[in-house]
């Protein structure tokens, strides 16, 4: 039997009978007095399924016309519809909100279990502000739900990503003494000239890369860390000694985001992790949780990219980063720094 | 025996004996009258190898001091040295130039064979202009050599990429009649409502994605192509018919780089290729060379990203794109459009 409803500004109102048939049995819509109010994506889905018929200004409108009207009435209607339909067809109960959906766990439904996920729906074309993502995480976290971002691409394929706060840590500890050696800051990297110090930095701290026997190259980040820990003294090419502030200033002229990268690097080192450059993966760092034997280096565990607080994700780039990380069995983590360093882990999700 | 030389502004001049020992036997440097002139990277390498000793202002300078001086004298000296040393140690004969090296094929050397590669040396930190890359390609192409870009990362690891012009083509032909159907432009995608047309577009042209049975979603790019080919008529939500120009203008408001993407898409289609969105790979298109059976879709062959003429590559992003493409066994291609569409293929190279 097909139920009847009327299209209002941003919802459809269904007759009383729908409360029992659609709400009580299948968890569609919200009860409003004697009627059932259903959202536009729910309505389109129910029209498509042949469960309801909708009138507008006393005239019945079919799926095509309803879709065109809803698309004019509700921003991102198509995106919401595509994701709503996908979730329903995967067997989830879904409650629509303004920017996304509350989704119940498999086997759960309203009244039985709390919703497990909040699914935020967006398009690959819409840049995603880090601050907005944090706000969602906060809200969703307070409600003890998990945050899922559903990104609809231009061909209407959906990719689901779960976003979580994380505190990565490991068991790597470097054992280097203070005042180990001195090093030279060249154009945009640092060189250690002493044979023994080069060896120790590599073996006992996983720092640098040998340029040849006895000469070790350090990245600016590594050198800055070793300078701050008083392990290395650093001179410029004219043999002027640089303190931490001077070194950091020079490095920031070479790389504008140096201090953010540095803060993330230091935090990772402090948490027992060993970060090295992630250039080959297109990120700032690849990170090892544990290294037993420097000669048999394991695969790294995380790819970490440092971003500023005001960062805006291009979803195309986010997609590429997560895809690449997962294709080499690593997890993709974004690190941000202000008074403290925070990490977000973003992973593809198979719902 | 150690040969002696003197450091001049940007090279080292070696005594006559070096001509026979270093130039004639091992192809170092260039003969200048009675002396052998060698570049700074060559000099550092020969000092390190213990083959030459170098004086500056009547005093011998060791490897460390030479390195510091050379780093002050020659821009990117460290990068050039690192790459020079790597190539030599891999057994290649190398002739240094200003921005890179002419490299002889394995088994070849100056006088016997022409150089095979021109290796352009840069750092991950230096953005690479597409126009600069084209210029290199032109020059190197005129000399009938292959262009290699050596990118040195912050930890001095080198990744070699070969850059080539390419003209991708395939055997995919779509068979769709003119005036097939009409479709509606919604917010940022297009919907075909007719059951038979939806099926034909999918089956005979590899266009769109079914939203549900009988309704097909097209991307803006696909819709624009079908409009231009007179296969589809497109209306907006108020049933106003849009011509190609109007549609392209609307699409360009939604995606600022729409016309570049479109030009590349059209060229690919015209060359017998089937492009679909590459969003999951972080690029504009994934491209199929051949499709025998729409139900058993093969893996796509290329990832294609459309860029404007003034594009500046971030080497980190380039690295990520090529790495991801190769990890899923595809080739990474960049397409640009002005009066015509050109393609560059960039691949990791194992020297």
Interface residues (C-beta under 8 A of the other chain):
Chain A: X48 X63 X64 X67 X68 X71 X72 X75 X76 X77 X78 X82 X85 X123 X124 X125 X151 X153 X154 X155 X156 X157 X159 X184 X186 X187 X188 X189 X191 X193 X208 X209 X211 X212 X215 X217 X219 X220 X221 X222 X237 X254 X255 X276 X277 X279 X280 X281 X282 X283 X316 X317 X319 X320 X321 X323 X324 X327 X328
Chain B: X48 X63 X64 X67 X68 X71 X72 X75 X76 X77 X78 X82 X85 X123 X124 X125 X151 X153 X154 X155 X156 X157 X159 X184 X186 X187 X188 X189 X191 X193 X208 X209 X211 X212 X215 X217 X219 X220 X221 X222 X237 X254 X255 X276 X277 X279 X280 X281 X282 X283 X316 X317 X319 X320 X321 X323 X324 X327 X328
